[in-house]
Amino acid sequence: MLLADIINENRSDIENYLHIGYAKWEVMINKLKNYEYSNINKKMKDEQLWTFLLGCGYAARKKEGINKLARMLTNDNINTNEINKIWFEVLPLPPRQNERNTHLDLAIGNISLRNGTESGIQLKDNIEDPWICFCEMKWNSDISTKVSNDLKRNQMIRVIENALTFQNSKYKLAEDIYFNLVTPALFKNEPKSRLYHYKFEEYKKNKEAIYQDINNCSLDEYDQSTWQYPDADLETLINKLSLKWLTYEDLFEELPKSKISKEILTFWQENN
């Protein structure tokens, strides 16, 4: 039986805990089926599919799976009481004018849908000390250095600024902010072969570099009646930021037991 069919049989349980934004369930299942039918000793290189499988694997364990993923991406003491979903392929509002919505690969935390959207997200209302984690997932690709309308702006800093300025309908910001880079272990190990390796280490060791890269953006701050660029000092926001680098191996090897975990792990071992 195809893994795609096994996942599809458990769709209702998975979608209770995994919100799929603009990617669409049927599209992901068909992509997975096409790979399984056509695979001739070729390893799967589809970053979006690998991330989808991770989301399904943790969501299949319901609240326990969400809690485990949240702790892995952040820290063991994070409050998961109000966390009920994993967010896959979703769109926070951009912090800069003339910049399109950032497509978030994966997110978790005190997050809710923006009214009237299927993919738009905002910080959840009525949470005392909200937290969020935005993940940039990379398989073989590097971070983009061709961000629209500002050639100096890299993809990683764009996602980080989205996290720092993420807010609810009353302009409240997150109290704890996490950015997580997720890549194959091959690219986390030496020698460095990706730009994100250099930029992540720079941002991790020296938060002043984050401040400088955000401050150097040539685009005006986004500010409308429904969203305001934070009045809080940017350095204060950056001090709330934690950066972490996990690997796909870390996350697949810790996949919680569920109806579909054995099949996902077998697929991972044979196709990664």
FENKAMO-V920313 format. One line per field, one symbol per residue. ss: DSSP state (@ for helix, = for strand, . for the rest). phi: phi as a letter, one per 30 degrees, with the letter a starting at -180 (. if undefined). psi: psi as a letter, one per 30 degrees, with the letter a starting at -180 (. if undefined). Layout:
ss = ???
phi = ???
psi = ???
//
This chain:
ss = ..@@@@@@@.@@@@@..===....@@@@@@@@@@@@@@........@@@@@@@@@@@@@..@@@@@@@@@@@@............=======...=.....========.===......====.......=======.................@@@@@@@@@@@.=.....=..========.@@@@......@@@@@@@@@@@.@@@@@@@@@.....=..=..=......@@@@@@.=======@@@@@@.......@@@@@@@@@@@.
phi = .deedddddcedddddbbccdddieddddddddddddcdbhcddcdeddddeddedddddcieddddddedddbadcddceccbbccchbbddddbdibdeddddabakdbbddeibcbdbbdddicdbdbbbccccbccdcddcbdeiaddccdddddddeddcdbcdcidcddbbbcbcbbdeecdddddbbeddddddddddbddddedddddddddddabdcabdedededddddddccbbcceeedddceddadcdddddddddcbd
psi = kkeeeeeefgeeeefffjkjbfekeeeeeeeeeeeeefkihkkkgjeeeeeeeeeeeeefgbeeeeeeeeeefclfgkjgegjflkjkiljlkkfklgklkkjkekllaiklkkkglffkllkklhkeilllkkkjkkdfllkkghkkgjffkleeeeeeeeeegklafggklkekkkkkkklkeefflllkgkefeeeeeeeefjfeeeeeeeffkfklkkjlffkkkkfkkeeeeeffkkkkjlleeeeefgklkaffeeeeeeeeeff.
//
